[in-house]
């Protein structure tokens, strides 16, 4: 008569677990067919070092794929149920074999097993949401870093260009600032509208209203005060406004770039929160002067047009004649 080892069992809704008490087991064979599970192996069991085997007629059919793992103390077997469900017992016969007992280390009743499934599902959802959150966070960090980098490069080019022109050309460069850097300034200030969207959609933790006021105010100065009136293009005030704007931004945007990388340079932080203190009121003053020039020019031009229409028409005729002569010479 073959020797049978001690077998302990437990279950979940989709699996059956068997623990065979066989030390240093060798030559293990485990087979499952329909609702029959067979085991054979050699090791040290209840009857010493011998060949042990058993055959169980299970309550319901199981899948043929059986997983088993041998350790120094036991053999662990995992069997997949053919259909998901909870078994009232392990074997088809109501009276279980004498060598079979519950595995209280892994034993659960049906409600506990359901709770375990819910906990696993919650952990799975948490990991998935955390992974998605990490992906969104990485995308947001990359987007903000690239945006601040582009703005830093743009305002740095404006600042360096204006300083170099002032150094090599002198005071005459003040009158051609708009022609030399206006295109890049247009690009940077249009791109700055992204900061309003970032604040509105919670990409960055800052107030929408202050950001909107700053962006709209600068764009009004750039497009309306400077851009809409050609007489303003050659005013030296353009140089001072652009210089003050770019001087503030070449410290602000690198600070935000390092913040995206969770890095801080103390010198840059000090400059970021110190330089703007004198530059901001100077910028407001320069913008006020520019607005005064703009509205003065607009008022004078409109007054001359209404009061001296013939004089204005003669000026236009002379400009057209001059342009025609210039074209012939060319």
C-alpha beads as a LAMMPS data file, in Angstrom:
LAMMPS data file: protein, C-alpha beads

330 atoms
329 bonds

1 atom types
1 bond types

-500.0 500.0 xlo xhi
-500.0 500.0 ylo yhi
-500.0 500.0 zlo zhi

Masses

1 110.0

Atoms # bond

1 1 1 0.000 0.000 0.000
2 1 1 1.502 3.365 -1.046
3 1 1 2.375 5.893 1.627
4 1 1 0.436 9.173 1.663
5 1 1 1.886 12.429 2.968
6 1 1 0.026 14.978 5.054
7 1 1 -1.776 17.461 2.808
8 1 1 -3.147 20.846 3.924
9 1 1 -5.469 22.847 1.655
10 1 1 -7.006 26.279 1.268
11 1 1 -8.787 28.072 -1.530
12 1 1 -9.643 31.340 -3.188
13 1 1 -12.343 31.983 -5.749
14 1 1 -10.096 31.024 -8.647
15 1 1 -7.440 28.766 -7.097
16 1 1 -6.891 25.816 -4.762
17 1 1 -3.717 25.658 -2.660
18 1 1 -2.210 22.401 -1.416
19 1 1 0.730 22.112 0.973
20 1 1 2.336 18.677 1.010
21 1 1 4.400 17.926 4.125
22 1 1 7.407 16.348 2.450
23 1 1 10.930 17.438 3.330
24 1 1 13.680 17.549 0.671
25 1 1 11.274 16.214 -1.940
26 1 1 12.662 14.842 -5.205
27 1 1 11.291 13.351 -8.425
28 1 1 8.017 15.215 -7.995
29 1 1 5.169 14.504 -10.396
30 1 1 1.874 16.401 -10.251
31 1 1 -0.948 15.838 -12.742
32 1 1 -4.505 17.149 -13.000
33 1 1 -7.241 15.848 -15.279
34 1 1 -10.883 16.877 -15.026
35 1 1 -11.491 16.711 -11.257
36 1 1 -8.669 14.288 -10.396
37 1 1 -5.347 15.470 -8.906
38 1 1 -2.425 13.044 -8.600
39 1 1 0.854 13.519 -6.771
40 1 1 3.976 11.399 -6.560
41 1 1 7.339 12.221 -5.020
42 1 1 10.183 10.977 -2.871
43 1 1 11.218 12.632 0.380
44 1 1 11.078 12.602 4.144
45 1 1 7.503 12.524 5.383
46 1 1 5.504 11.132 8.311
47 1 1 6.878 7.630 7.606
48 1 1 10.480 8.691 7.118
49 1 1 12.394 8.745 3.839
50 1 1 10.108 7.017 1.331
51 1 1 8.102 7.294 -1.856
52 1 1 4.811 9.120 -1.216
53 1 1 1.795 9.550 -3.425
54 1 1 -1.904 10.379 -3.357
55 1 1 -4.863 10.835 -5.670
56 1 1 -7.747 13.196 -4.899
57 1 1 -11.090 13.353 -6.639
58 1 1 -11.863 17.047 -6.359
59 1 1 -15.304 18.552 -5.928
60 1 1 -15.251 20.327 -9.321
61 1 1 -13.072 20.154 -12.448
62 1 1 -9.776 22.046 -12.529
63 1 1 -7.422 23.126 -15.279
64 1 1 -4.651 20.799 -16.357
65 1 1 -1.920 23.383 -15.768
66 1 1 -0.610 22.777 -12.258
67 1 1 2.113 24.809 -10.570
68 1 1 4.261 23.307 -7.859
69 1 1 7.275 24.525 -5.958
70 1 1 9.463 22.425 -3.684
71 1 1 11.155 23.929 -0.658
72 1 1 13.340 22.348 1.975
73 1 1 10.318 21.729 4.208
74 1 1 7.338 21.180 1.881
75 1 1 5.847 21.098 -1.609
76 1 1 3.419 23.909 -2.526
77 1 1 0.873 23.132 -5.257
78 1 1 -1.441 25.667 -6.940
79 1 1 -4.369 24.437 -9.035
80 1 1 -6.572 26.717 -11.152
81 1 1 -10.333 26.131 -10.897
82 1 1 -12.161 25.483 -14.144
83 1 1 -14.896 27.902 -13.095
84 1 1 -14.644 30.731 -10.630
85 1 1 -16.497 30.009 -7.434
86 1 1 -16.342 28.931 -3.804
87 1 1 -16.110 25.234 -2.958
88 1 1 -17.896 23.893 0.081
89 1 1 -15.217 21.204 0.447
90 1 1 -12.138 19.907 -1.369
91 1 1 -13.145 16.417 -2.449
92 1 1 -16.179 14.975 -4.199
93 1 1 -16.928 12.639 -1.317
94 1 1 -18.361 14.322 1.727
95 1 1 -15.976 12.555 4.064
96 1 1 -12.518 13.963 3.426
97 1 1 -9.479 11.669 3.417
98 1 1 -7.684 11.312 6.738
99 1 1 -4.432 12.751 5.372
100 1 1 -6.156 15.997 4.273
101 1 1 -6.673 18.935 6.647
102 1 1 -7.335 22.690 6.328
103 1 1 -4.299 24.960 5.952
104 1 1 -5.115 27.486 8.642
105 1 1 -2.085 29.609 7.693
106 1 1 -3.851 30.475 4.410
107 1 1 -7.437 29.683 5.319
108 1 1 -10.164 32.225 4.576
109 1 1 -13.897 32.068 4.445
110 1 1 -15.729 33.363 1.405
111 1 1 -16.355 36.874 2.750
112 1 1 -12.702 37.293 3.709
113 1 1 -11.660 36.106 0.248
114 1 1 -14.008 38.648 -1.351
115 1 1 -12.486 41.365 0.801
116 1 1 -9.009 40.250 -0.237
117 1 1 -10.021 40.516 -3.900
118 1 1 -11.366 44.021 -3.308
119 1 1 -8.148 45.027 -1.577
120 1 1 -6.076 43.669 -4.477
121 1 1 -8.260 45.536 -6.947
122 1 1 -7.904 48.741 -4.948
123 1 1 -4.122 48.303 -4.838
124 1 1 -4.082 47.673 -8.575
125 1 1 -6.146 50.799 -9.259
126 1 1 -3.959 52.817 -6.899
127 1 1 -0.790 51.680 -8.680
128 1 1 -2.361 52.417 -12.067
129 1 1 -3.511 55.879 -10.968
130 1 1 -0.121 56.568 -9.402
131 1 1 1.618 55.530 -12.604
132 1 1 -0.693 57.765 -14.639
133 1 1 -0.161 60.588 -12.171
134 1 1 3.608 60.172 -12.458
135 1 1 3.317 60.297 -16.244
136 1 1 1.248 63.481 -16.089
137 1 1 3.657 65.014 -13.607
138 1 1 6.631 64.190 -15.843
139 1 1 4.864 65.644 -18.882
140 1 1 3.961 68.816 -16.962
141 1 1 7.527 69.194 -15.687
142 1 1 8.960 68.739 -19.176
143 1 1 6.483 71.193 -20.679
144 1 1 7.188 73.884 -18.084
145 1 1 10.952 73.387 -18.379
146 1 1 10.891 73.765 -22.179
147 1 1 8.599 76.807 -21.983
148 1 1 10.815 78.595 -19.464
149 1 1 13.922 77.654 -21.446
150 1 1 12.503 79.141 -24.660
151 1 1 11.489 82.336 -22.879
152 1 1 14.892 82.588 -21.195
153 1 1 16.685 82.224 -24.534
154 1 1 14.399 84.773 -26.180
155 1 1 14.785 87.491 -23.536
156 1 1 18.512 86.762 -23.207
157 1 1 18.932 87.342 -26.938
158 1 1 17.025 90.643 -26.672
159 1 1 19.058 91.807 -23.681
160 1 1 22.442 90.870 -25.148
161 1 1 21.543 92.308 -28.570
162 1 1 20.554 95.655 -27.083
163 1 1 23.653 95.878 -24.853
164 1 1 25.999 94.965 -27.721
165 1 1 24.363 97.466 -30.071
166 1 1 24.657 100.168 -27.411
167 1 1 28.313 99.291 -26.883
168 1 1 29.312 99.272 -30.569
169 1 1 26.889 101.806 -32.110
170 1 1 26.370 104.101 -29.163
171 1 1 23.388 106.354 -28.600
172 1 1 22.206 105.927 -32.191
173 1 1 21.153 102.382 -31.288
174 1 1 18.448 103.811 -29.029
175 1 1 16.504 105.000 -32.072
176 1 1 16.542 101.631 -33.914
177 1 1 15.769 99.273 -31.038
178 1 1 12.310 98.443 -32.318
179 1 1 13.577 97.442 -35.762
180 1 1 16.318 95.210 -34.342
181 1 1 14.522 93.243 -31.601
182 1 1 10.773 93.801 -32.041
183 1 1 10.155 90.463 -33.819
184 1 1 11.672 88.436 -30.984
185 1 1 9.857 90.558 -28.414
186 1 1 6.560 89.958 -30.239
187 1 1 7.223 86.215 -30.121
188 1 1 8.106 86.183 -26.419
189 1 1 5.127 88.286 -25.360
190 1 1 2.656 86.261 -27.425
191 1 1 4.119 83.096 -25.937
192 1 1 3.714 84.606 -22.462
193 1 1 -0.053 84.143 -22.890
194 1 1 0.622 80.489 -22.030
195 1 1 1.283 81.609 -18.442
196 1 1 -2.337 82.750 -18.131
197 1 1 -3.562 79.337 -19.325
198 1 1 -1.174 77.565 -16.946
199 1 1 -2.589 79.514 -14.020
200 1 1 -6.195 79.043 -15.164
201 1 1 -5.901 75.252 -15.552
202 1 1 -3.848 74.725 -12.398
203 1 1 -0.628 73.749 -14.140
204 1 1 1.180 76.185 -11.853
205 1 1 0.118 77.457 -8.458
206 1 1 -0.250 81.165 -9.103
207 1 1 -3.092 83.652 -9.325
208 1 1 -4.852 84.057 -12.656
209 1 1 -5.686 87.741 -12.236
210 1 1 -2.136 89.037 -11.503
211 1 1 -0.732 86.976 -14.381
212 1 1 -3.464 88.200 -16.730
213 1 1 -2.868 91.843 -15.761
214 1 1 0.879 91.565 -16.410
215 1 1 0.533 89.776 -19.753
216 1 1 -2.265 92.012 -21.059
217 1 1 -0.462 95.141 -19.849
218 1 1 2.774 94.287 -21.631
219 1 1 1.008 93.238 -24.813
220 1 1 -0.933 96.498 -24.790
221 1 1 2.316 98.467 -24.568
222 1 1 3.979 96.353 -27.248
223 1 1 1.209 96.028 -29.819
224 1 1 -0.805 99.219 -29.257
225 1 1 1.578 101.817 -27.870
226 1 1 4.650 100.770 -29.891
227 1 1 3.350 98.670 -32.745
228 1 1 0.322 100.608 -33.949
229 1 1 2.081 103.974 -34.397
230 1 1 5.119 104.106 -36.640
231 1 1 6.341 107.334 -35.025
232 1 1 6.921 105.364 -31.804
233 1 1 9.348 102.912 -33.434
234 1 1 12.222 105.367 -33.308
235 1 1 11.642 106.649 -29.777
236 1 1 14.419 105.947 -27.232
237 1 1 11.763 104.961 -24.683
238 1 1 11.397 101.678 -26.598
239 1 1 14.972 100.825 -25.663
240 1 1 14.390 101.424 -21.952
241 1 1 11.111 99.495 -21.839
242 1 1 12.581 96.476 -23.651
243 1 1 15.746 96.609 -21.539
244 1 1 13.836 96.645 -18.252
245 1 1 11.496 93.834 -19.352
246 1 1 14.323 91.565 -20.469
247 1 1 16.464 92.363 -17.393
248 1 1 13.677 91.054 -15.161
249 1 1 12.974 87.950 -17.237
250 1 1 16.562 86.711 -17.600
251 1 1 16.496 85.980 -13.868
252 1 1 12.869 84.892 -13.526
253 1 1 12.788 82.154 -16.145
254 1 1 16.009 80.356 -15.063
255 1 1 14.612 80.327 -11.526
256 1 1 11.480 78.555 -12.788
257 1 1 13.597 76.137 -14.852
258 1 1 15.520 75.017 -11.773
259 1 1 12.271 74.759 -9.813
260 1 1 11.053 72.218 -12.389
261 1 1 14.105 70.108 -11.490
262 1 1 13.621 70.616 -7.727
263 1 1 16.911 72.508 -7.650
264 1 1 17.745 75.883 -6.156
265 1 1 20.702 78.218 -6.607
266 1 1 20.756 80.677 -3.740
267 1 1 22.334 83.449 -5.814
268 1 1 19.719 83.059 -8.533
269 1 1 16.939 82.994 -5.930
270 1 1 18.275 86.194 -4.391
271 1 1 18.475 87.881 -7.806
272 1 1 14.984 86.634 -8.735
273 1 1 13.398 88.282 -5.681
274 1 1 15.673 91.328 -5.459
275 1 1 16.368 92.650 -8.964
276 1 1 12.714 93.234 -9.771
277 1 1 12.303 95.615 -6.787
278 1 1 14.021 98.568 -8.516
279 1 1 13.353 97.391 -12.083
280 1 1 9.589 96.954 -11.783
281 1 1 8.765 100.583 -10.842
282 1 1 11.267 101.791 -13.463
283 1 1 9.465 99.638 -16.020
284 1 1 6.103 101.091 -15.013
285 1 1 7.551 104.595 -15.322
286 1 1 8.970 103.827 -18.779
287 1 1 5.628 102.378 -19.893
288 1 1 3.866 105.537 -18.653
289 1 1 6.291 107.724 -20.612
290 1 1 5.746 105.586 -23.714
291 1 1 1.974 105.871 -23.346
292 1 1 2.274 109.639 -22.985
293 1 1 4.353 109.879 -26.159
294 1 1 1.901 107.654 -28.022
295 1 1 -1.223 109.586 -27.108
296 1 1 0.562 112.916 -27.700
297 1 1 1.582 111.835 -31.191
298 1 1 -1.895 110.506 -31.894
299 1 1 -3.529 113.741 -30.716
300 1 1 -1.187 115.972 -32.701
301 1 1 -1.571 113.943 -35.893
302 1 1 -5.362 113.855 -35.666
303 1 1 -5.514 117.593 -34.822
304 1 1 -3.298 118.541 -37.796
305 1 1 -5.363 116.363 -40.133
306 1 1 -8.613 118.015 -39.068
307 1 1 -7.294 121.587 -38.906
308 1 1 -5.045 121.634 -41.966
309 1 1 -6.359 119.075 -44.458
310 1 1 -4.646 120.784 -47.447
311 1 1 -1.314 120.813 -45.599
312 1 1 -1.722 117.137 -44.760
313 1 1 -2.597 116.327 -48.372
314 1 1 0.458 118.231 -49.650
315 1 1 2.646 116.300 -47.239
316 1 1 1.296 113.005 -48.572
317 1 1 1.872 114.211 -52.168
318 1 1 5.461 115.172 -51.380
319 1 1 6.035 111.782 -49.716
320 1 1 4.689 109.971 -52.798
321 1 1 6.836 112.119 -55.130
322 1 1 9.921 111.473 -53.015
323 1 1 9.243 107.757 -53.037
324 1 1 8.779 107.751 -56.825
325 1 1 12.063 109.632 -57.376
326 1 1 13.824 107.314 -55.005
327 1 1 12.456 104.334 -56.975
328 1 1 13.764 105.750 -60.252
329 1 1 17.229 106.283 -58.822
330 1 1 17.207 102.716 -57.536

Bonds

1 1 1 2
2 1 2 3
3 1 3 4
4 1 4 5
5 1 5 6
6 1 6 7
7 1 7 8
8 1 8 9
9 1 9 10
10 1 10 11
11 1 11 12
12 1 12 13
13 1 13 14
14 1 14 15
15 1 15 16
16 1 16 17
17 1 17 18
18 1 18 19
19 1 19 20
20 1 20 21
21 1 21 22
22 1 22 23
23 1 23 24
24 1 24 25
25 1 25 26
26 1 26 27
27 1 27 28
28 1 28 29
29 1 29 30
30 1 30 31
31 1 31 32
32 1 32 33
33 1 33 34
34 1 34 35
35 1 35 36
36 1 36 37
37 1 37 38
38 1 38 39
39 1 39 40
40 1 40 41
41 1 41 42
42 1 42 43
43 1 43 44
44 1 44 45
45 1 45 46
46 1 46 47
47 1 47 48
48 1 48 49
49 1 49 50
50 1 50 51
51 1 51 52
52 1 52 53
53 1 53 54
54 1 54 55
55 1 55 56
56 1 56 57
57 1 57 58
58 1 58 59
59 1 59 60
60 1 60 61
61 1 61 62
62 1 62 63
63 1 63 64
64 1 64 65
65 1 65 66
66 1 66 67
67 1 67 68
68 1 68 69
69 1 69 70
70 1 70 71
71 1 71 72
72 1 72 73
73 1 73 74
74 1 74 75
75 1 75 76
76 1 76 77
77 1 77 78
78 1 78 79
79 1 79 80
80 1 80 81
81 1 81 82
82 1 82 83
83 1 83 84
84 1 84 85
85 1 85 86
86 1 86 87
87 1 87 88
88 1 88 89
89 1 89 90
90 1 90 91
91 1 91 92
92 1 92 93
93 1 93 94
94 1 94 95
95 1 95 96
96 1 96 97
97 1 97 98
98 1 98 99
99 1 99 100
100 1 100 101
101 1 101 102
102 1 102 103
103 1 103 104
104 1 104 105
105 1 105 106
106 1 106 107
107 1 107 108
108 1 108 109
109 1 109 110
110 1 110 111
111 1 111 112
112 1 112 113
113 1 113 114
114 1 114 115
115 1 115 116
116 1 116 117
117 1 117 118
118 1 118 119
119 1 119 120
120 1 120 121
121 1 121 122
122 1 122 123
123 1 123 124
124 1 124 125
125 1 125 126
126 1 126 127
127 1 127 128
128 1 128 129
129 1 129 130
130 1 130 131
131 1 131 132
132 1 132 133
133 1 133 134
134 1 134 135
135 1 135 136
136 1 136 137
137 1 137 138
138 1 138 139
139 1 139 140
140 1 140 141
141 1 141 142
142 1 142 143
143 1 143 144
144 1 144 145
145 1 145 146
146 1 146 147
147 1 147 148
148 1 148 149
149 1 149 150
150 1 150 151
151 1 151 152
152 1 152 153
153 1 153 154
154 1 154 155
155 1 155 156
156 1 156 157
157 1 157 158
158 1 158 159
159 1 159 160
160 1 160 161
161 1 161 162
162 1 162 163
163 1 163 164
164 1 164 165
165 1 165 166
166 1 166 167
167 1 167 168
168 1 168 169
169 1 169 170
170 1 170 171
171 1 171 172
172 1 172 173
173 1 173 174
174 1 174 175
175 1 175 176
176 1 176 177
177 1 177 178
178 1 178 179
179 1 179 180
180 1 180 181
181 1 181 182
182 1 182 183
183 1 183 184
184 1 184 185
185 1 185 186
186 1 186 187
187 1 187 188
188 1 188 189
189 1 189 190
190 1 190 191
191 1 191 192
192 1 192 193
193 1 193 194
194 1 194 195
195 1 195 196
196 1 196 197
197 1 197 198
198 1 198 199
199 1 199 200
200 1 200 201
201 1 201 202
202 1 202 203
203 1 203 204
204 1 204 205
205 1 205 206
206 1 206 207
207 1 207 208
208 1 208 209
209 1 209 210
210 1 210 211
211 1 211 212
212 1 212 213
213 1 213 214
214 1 214 215
215 1 215 216
216 1 216 217
217 1 217 218
218 1 218 219
219 1 219 220
220 1 220 221
221 1 221 222
222 1 222 223
223 1 223 224
224 1 224 225
225 1 225 226
226 1 226 227
227 1 227 228
228 1 228 229
229 1 229 230
230 1 230 231
231 1 231 232
232 1 232 233
233 1 233 234
234 1 234 235
235 1 235 236
236 1 236 237
237 1 237 238
238 1 238 239
239 1 239 240
240 1 240 241
241 1 241 242
242 1 242 243
243 1 243 244
244 1 244 245
245 1 245 246
246 1 246 247
247 1 247 248
248 1 248 249
249 1 249 250
250 1 250 251
251 1 251 252
252 1 252 253
253 1 253 254
254 1 254 255
255 1 255 256
256 1 256 257
257 1 257 258
258 1 258 259
259 1 259 260
260 1 260 261
261 1 261 262
262 1 262 263
263 1 263 264
264 1 264 265
265 1 265 266
266 1 266 267
267 1 267 268
268 1 268 269
269 1 269 270
270 1 270 271
271 1 271 272
272 1 272 273
273 1 273 274
274 1 274 275
275 1 275 276
276 1 276 277
277 1 277 278
278 1 278 279
279 1 279 280
280 1 280 281
281 1 281 282
282 1 282 283
283 1 283 284
284 1 284 285
285 1 285 286
286 1 286 287
287 1 287 288
288 1 288 289
289 1 289 290
290 1 290 291
291 1 291 292
292 1 292 293
293 1 293 294
294 1 294 295
295 1 295 296
296 1 296 297
297 1 297 298
298 1 298 299
299 1 299 300
300 1 300 301
301 1 301 302
302 1 302 303
303 1 303 304
304 1 304 305
305 1 305 306
306 1 306 307
307 1 307 308
308 1 308 309
309 1 309 310
310 1 310 311
311 1 311 312
312 1 312 313
313 1 313 314
314 1 314 315
315 1 315 316
316 1 316 317
317 1 317 318
318 1 318 319
319 1 319 320
320 1 320 321
321 1 321 322
322 1 322 323
323 1 323 324
324 1 324 325
325 1 325 326
326 1 326 327
327 1 327 328
328 1 328 329
329 1 329 330
